[in-house]
């Protein structure tokens, strides 16, 4: 019997450490062991299997803009730059405050 293109397949179980697919998808006692990194897992990461139709739709979908294209730096006018510099100067810490050591007299609580 041939597989249908739209048949629903169970999700594949992947290693949570190295993202490799487990060789045995139905292991004994539900303990998965990764062949690449040796991770032993009882609850592996589940990744859905795409059908043929979903693969075609993903290939035809428009690609997002590349993350390497950096946005232009914001334009800052001189007044805003001066104001920001004044704020930085005000927020800088001043000299250390003087603490006086005060002791209570012997008869005070």
Order of alpha helices (4+ residues) and beta strands (2+ residues): beta-beta-beta-beta-alpha-alpha
